[in-house]
């Protein structure tokens, strides 16, 4: 069950031109990281859909662990 984030759109001034602040590469790396994280979460969702009980049993402590 993937969760979606809703981000409000800002309606700034009439100028649509983005200033070149040098953070373009950071935004690109954040997008790549977000895609990687989404794929990991999708994989976890798939495992939980197929065998959630077995997945949870792997985290249950046994006898003083």
Backbone as numpy.savetxt, mean C-alpha at the origin, in Angstrom:
# Nx Ny Nz CAx CAy CAz Cx Cy Cz
-9.01 -8.84 0.81 -9.84 -7.68 0.81 -8.96 -6.44 0.81
-8.69 -5.88 -0.31 -7.81 -4.73 -0.42 -8.55 -3.46 -0.03
-7.84 -2.57 0.59 -8.42 -1.30 0.99 -7.98 -0.23 0.00
-8.89 0.65 -0.32 -8.56 1.74 -1.22 -8.51 3.03 -0.43
-7.57 3.89 -0.82 -7.45 5.17 -0.17 -8.11 6.21 -1.05
-8.89 7.08 -0.43 -9.54 8.15 -1.16 -8.83 9.44 -0.78
-8.33 10.12 -1.78 -7.60 11.36 -1.54 -8.40 12.52 -2.12
-8.62 13.55 -1.31 -9.36 14.70 -1.82 -8.53 15.45 -2.86
-9.21 15.96 -3.86 -8.53 16.74 -4.88 -8.56 18.20 -4.47
-7.40 18.82 -4.51 -7.34 20.23 -4.14 -7.59 21.08 -5.36
-8.29 22.14 -5.16 -8.52 23.08 -6.25 -7.75 24.34 -5.93
-6.48 24.32 -6.31 -5.59 25.43 -6.02 -5.86 26.60 -6.94
-4.90 27.48 -7.05 -5.04 28.66 -7.91 -5.24 28.26 -9.36
-5.48 29.22 -10.22 -5.78 28.96 -11.62 -4.58 28.45 -12.40
-3.38 28.51 -11.87 -2.19 28.11 -12.60 -1.98 26.61 -12.47
-2.05 25.88 -13.60 -1.89 24.43 -13.57 -0.44 24.00 -13.67
0.47 24.90 -13.92 1.88 24.55 -14.07 2.47 24.19 -12.72
3.15 23.04 -12.65 3.79 22.59 -11.43 5.21 23.16 -11.38
5.60 23.78 -10.29 6.98 24.27 -10.19 7.95 23.10 -10.10
9.13 23.26 -10.70 10.15 22.22 -10.66 10.91 22.37 -9.35
10.49 21.62 -8.34 11.09 21.73 -7.01 12.14 20.67 -6.73
12.43 19.80 -7.72 13.46 18.79 -7.54 12.97 17.53 -6.86
11.68 17.42 -6.59 11.13 16.26 -5.91 10.46 15.28 -6.86
10.63 15.43 -8.15 10.00 14.54 -9.13 10.45 13.10 -8.96
11.74 12.89 -8.70 12.25 11.54 -8.54 11.73 10.90 -7.26
11.55 11.68 -6.23 11.02 11.15 -4.97 9.60 10.66 -5.20
8.81 11.43 -5.91 7.44 11.03 -6.21 7.41 9.74 -7.00
8.33 9.59 -7.96 8.39 8.38 -8.77 8.78 7.17 -7.91
9.73 7.36 -7.00 10.14 6.24 -6.16 9.04 5.88 -5.16
8.29 6.89 -4.71 7.16 6.62 -3.82 6.09 5.82 -4.55
5.84 6.15 -5.81 4.85 5.43 -6.59 5.28 3.98 -6.78
6.56 3.76 -7.05 7.08 2.40 -7.23 6.96 1.62 -5.93
7.27 2.27 -4.82 7.16 1.62 -3.51 5.71 1.28 -3.22
4.81 2.19 -3.54 3.38 1.94 -3.32 2.90 0.75 -4.14
3.36 0.64 -5.39 2.98 -0.50 -6.22 3.50 -1.80 -5.65
4.74 -1.80 -5.15 5.32 -3.00 -4.53 4.53 -3.39 -3.28
4.18 -2.40 -2.48 3.42 -2.66 -1.26 2.04 -3.21 -1.59
1.41 -2.64 -2.61 0.09 -3.14 -3.03 0.18 -4.59 -3.49
1.25 -4.95 -4.20 1.37 -6.33 -4.67 1.57 -7.29 -3.49
2.32 -6.86 -2.48 2.51 -7.69 -1.29 1.17 -7.87 -0.56
0.43 -6.78 -0.42 -0.87 -6.86 0.26 -1.85 -7.74 -0.52
-1.80 -7.66 -1.84 -2.66 -8.53 -2.66 -2.29 -9.99 -2.46
-0.99 -10.28 -2.34 -0.54 -11.65 -2.12 -1.03 -12.16 -0.76
-0.96 -11.30 0.26 -1.45 -11.68 1.59 -2.95 -11.94 1.54
-3.67 -11.07 0.83 -5.12 -11.27 0.70 -5.42 -12.62 0.04
-4.65 -12.99 -0.96 -4.86 -14.27 -1.63 -4.63 -15.44 -0.70
-3.58 -15.35 0.12 -3.30 -16.42 1.07 -4.42 -16.52 2.09
-4.88 -15.38 2.57 -5.94 -15.39 3.58 -7.25 -15.92 3.01
-7.52 -15.65 1.75 -8.75 -16.16 1.14 -8.71 -17.67 1.00
-7.53 -18.22 0.72 -7.45 -19.66 0.48 -7.31 -20.47 1.77
-6.51 -19.99 2.73 -6.32 -20.77 3.96 -6.02 -19.85 5.15
-7.00 -19.08 5.55 -6.83 -18.13 6.65 -6.54 -18.82 7.97
-7.20 -19.94 8.21 -7.02 -20.64 9.49 -5.58 -21.11 9.65
-5.01 -21.69 8.62 -3.62 -22.16 8.67 -2.66 -20.98 8.85
-2.93 -19.86 8.20 -2.10 -18.67 8.31 -2.08 -18.16 9.74
-3.25 -18.10 10.37 -3.35 -17.61 11.74 -2.68 -18.57 12.71
-2.81 -19.87 12.49 -2.19 -20.85 13.37 -0.67 -20.70 13.40
-0.09 -20.18 12.34 1.34 -19.96 12.30 1.81 -18.89 13.27
0.90 -18.05 13.74 1.26 -16.97 14.66 0.82 -17.23 16.09
0.17 -18.33 16.36 -0.30 -18.66 17.70 0.87 -19.18 18.52
1.03 -18.63 19.72 2.11 -19.07 20.59 1.73 -20.40 21.23
2.74 -21.24 21.40 2.51 -22.56 21.98 3.37 -22.73 23.23
2.74 -23.01 24.33 3.43 -23.39 25.56 4.59 -22.53 25.98
4.39 -21.26 26.16 5.42 -20.39 26.72 6.41 -19.83 25.72
6.10 -19.89 24.48 7.00 -19.29 23.49 6.84 -17.80 23.47
